[in-house]
């Protein structure tokens, strides 16, 4: 019996791996929508670093984007669905998701950085509707 369970488990594992070839790790961890949020956040960070603008910023949103240098030390963190129970200041923007931005090792403590991106839409239609800025602090 034990051998049978091992063979079945191995078979199931092989099917999952085969079905997910080409899947991103993000999709496995955060689901397809969470992976889309991380992808948009990464694109926004890359765009802001290179050109100071992004096609993934919602057209109707008047956003303070800062200089390209502040985006150079940021990386996408963990996406979360926006429920309206937290971040009440952004309810009027009607976000569907938010994601924290994490500093890289090159970040300078005390600098003003984008801490959170608030996104509206889903999948390919996601765009950044608000940015939460804050002072970067490092732990001792």
MARGU-536610 format. One line per field, with one value per residue (C-alpha): residue number from 1; residue in three letters; x, z, y. Coordinates in nm, 3 decimals, always signed. Example, Ala and Ser with C-alpha at 12.3 -4.5 7.8 and 13.67 -1.06 7.14 Angstrom:
k <- (1; 2)
r <- (ALA; SER)
xx <- (+1.230; +1.367)
zz <- (+0.780; +0.714)
yy <- (-0.450; -0.106)
***
This chain:
k <- (1; 2; 3; 4; 5; 6; 7; 8; 9; 10; 11; 12; 13; 14; 15; 16; 17; 18; 19; 20; 21; 22; 23; 24; 25; 26; 27; 28; 29; 30; 31; 32; 33; 34; 35; 36; 37; 38; 39; 40; 41; 42; 43; 44; 45; 46; 47; 48; 49; 50; 51; 52; 53; 54; 55; 56; 57; 58; 59; 60; 61; 62; 63; 64; 65; 66; 67; 68; 69; 70; 71; 72; 73; 74; 75; 76; 77; 78; 79; 80; 81; 82; 83; 84; 85; 86; 87; 88; 89; 90; 91; 92; 93; 94; 95; 96; 97; 98; 99; 100; 101; 102; 103; 104; 105; 106; 107; 108; 109; 110; 111; 112; 113; 114; 115; 116; 117; 118; 119; 120; 121; 122; 123; 124; 125; 126; 127; 128; 129; 130; 131; 132; 133; 134; 135; 136; 137; 138; 139; 140)
r <- (UNK; UNK; UNK; UNK; UNK; UNK; UNK; UNK; UNK; UNK; UNK; UNK; UNK; UNK; UNK; UNK; UNK; UNK; UNK; UNK; UNK; UNK; UNK; UNK; UNK; UNK; UNK; UNK; UNK; UNK; UNK; UNK; UNK; UNK; UNK; UNK; UNK; UNK; UNK; UNK; UNK; UNK; UNK; UNK; UNK; UNK; UNK; UNK; UNK; UNK; UNK; UNK; UNK; UNK; UNK; UNK; UNK; UNK; UNK; UNK; UNK; UNK; UNK; UNK; UNK; UNK; UNK; UNK; UNK; UNK; UNK; UNK; UNK; UNK; UNK; UNK; UNK; UNK; UNK; UNK; UNK; UNK; UNK; UNK; UNK; UNK; UNK; UNK; UNK; UNK; UNK; UNK; UNK; UNK; UNK; UNK; UNK; UNK; UNK; UNK; UNK; UNK; UNK; UNK; UNK; UNK; UNK; UNK; UNK; UNK; UNK; UNK; UNK; UNK; UNK; UNK; UNK; UNK; UNK; UNK; UNK; UNK; UNK; UNK; UNK; UNK; UNK; UNK; UNK; UNK; UNK; UNK; UNK; UNK; UNK; UNK; UNK; UNK; UNK; UNK)
xx <- (+0.000; +0.278; +0.443; +0.112; +0.071; +0.425; +0.365; +0.037; +0.203; +0.487; +0.237; +0.034; +0.353; +0.458; +0.117; +0.135; +0.485; +0.387; +0.071; +0.262; +0.560; +0.577; +0.391; +0.559; +0.641; +0.428; +0.119; +0.182; +0.226; -0.032; -0.263; -0.306; -0.448; -0.181; +0.084; -0.068; -0.048; +0.319; +0.387; +0.228; +0.416; +0.741; +0.661; +0.579; +0.905; +1.104; +0.923; +0.968; +1.340; +1.394; +1.152; +0.979; +0.637; +0.442; +0.151; +0.032; -0.057; -0.435; -0.494; -0.744; -0.525; -0.315; -0.019; +0.295; +0.558; +0.881; +1.215; +1.341; +1.616; +1.372; +1.230; +1.575; +1.587; +1.234; +1.101; +0.744; +0.636; +0.318; -0.010; -0.334; -0.696; -0.827; -1.129; -1.183; -1.133; -0.774; -0.629; -0.957; -0.788; -0.786; -1.148; -1.250; -0.991; -1.174; -0.866; -0.911; -0.557; -0.261; +0.101; +0.384; +0.716; +1.027; +1.363; +1.665; +2.001; +2.096; +1.820; +1.920; +1.750; +1.558; +1.475; +1.116; +1.006; +0.689; +0.576; +0.251; +0.087; -0.293; -0.426; -0.765; -0.895; -0.789; -0.553; -0.425; -0.641; -0.470; -0.343; -0.200; -0.460; -0.270; +0.076; +0.146; +0.476; +0.675; +1.016; +1.239; +1.368; +1.601; +1.607; +1.917)
zz <- (+0.000; +0.092; -0.245; -0.424; -0.241; -0.336; -0.704; -0.706; -0.536; -0.787; -1.073; -0.939; -0.893; -1.252; -1.382; -1.185; -1.313; -1.671; -1.653; -1.511; -1.745; -1.853; -1.541; -1.338; -0.975; -0.902; -1.041; -0.818; -0.508; -0.564; -0.832; -1.180; -1.067; -0.801; -1.060; -1.296; -1.017; -0.957; -1.330; -1.364; -1.055; -1.204; -1.537; -1.362; -1.166; -1.484; -1.682; -1.407; -1.385; -1.758; -1.870; -1.566; -1.697; -1.762; -1.976; -1.670; -1.479; -1.499; -1.742; -1.516; -1.205; -1.113; -0.960; -0.794; -0.944; -0.817; -0.992; -1.173; -0.912; -0.629; -0.833; -0.891; -0.546; -0.540; -0.619; -0.615; -0.293; -0.207; -0.387; -0.189; -0.288; -0.183; +0.043; +0.163; +0.524; +0.519; +0.341; +0.366; +0.220; -0.118; -0.129; -0.367; -0.620; -0.636; -0.635; -0.673; -0.563; -0.378; -0.356; -0.130; -0.281; -0.112; -0.112; -0.259; -0.083; -0.257; -0.089; +0.134; +0.471; +0.514; +0.147; +0.029; -0.176; -0.321; -0.057; -0.209; -0.550; -0.570; -0.887; -1.052; -1.298; -1.359; -1.577; -1.877; -1.783; -1.450; -1.402; -1.107; -0.966; -0.654; -0.498; -0.125; -0.047; +0.273; +0.426; +0.390; +0.716; +0.769; +1.065; +1.285)
yy <- (+0.000; +0.240; +0.184; +0.252; +0.586; +0.684; +0.603; +0.799; +1.098; +1.090; +1.074; +1.367; +1.569; +1.497; +1.607; +1.934; +2.007; +1.924; +2.132; +2.424; +2.427; +2.789; +2.905; +3.173; +3.115; +3.423; +3.248; +2.947; +3.164; +3.442; +3.304; +3.446; +3.782; +3.830; +3.744; +4.004; +4.265; +4.182; +4.196; +4.541; +4.665; +4.539; +4.708; +5.037; +5.024; +4.949; +5.222; +5.480; +5.401; +5.439; +5.711; +5.863; +5.755; +5.437; +5.326; +5.134; +5.453; +5.512; +5.798; +5.980; +5.959; +6.261; +6.081; +6.212; +5.982; +6.136; +6.108; +5.801; +5.760; +5.676; +5.388; +5.235; +5.082; +4.935; +4.588; +4.448; +4.282; +4.093; +4.170; +4.184; +4.234; +4.574; +4.533; +4.889; +4.781; +4.903; +5.204; +5.396; +5.707; +5.533; +5.415; +5.697; +5.576; +5.239; +5.016; +4.642; +4.549; +4.694; +4.584; +4.687; +4.785; +4.656; +4.831; +4.660; +4.652; +4.978; +5.180; +5.472; +5.502; +5.827; +5.878; +5.934; +5.630; +5.476; +5.225; +5.094; +5.091; +5.079; +4.921; +4.913; +4.657; +4.300; +4.101; +4.296; +4.598; +4.671; +5.024; +5.217; +5.455; +5.573; +5.566; +5.576; +5.747; +5.720; +5.752; +5.449; +5.314; +5.024; +4.789; +4.787)
***
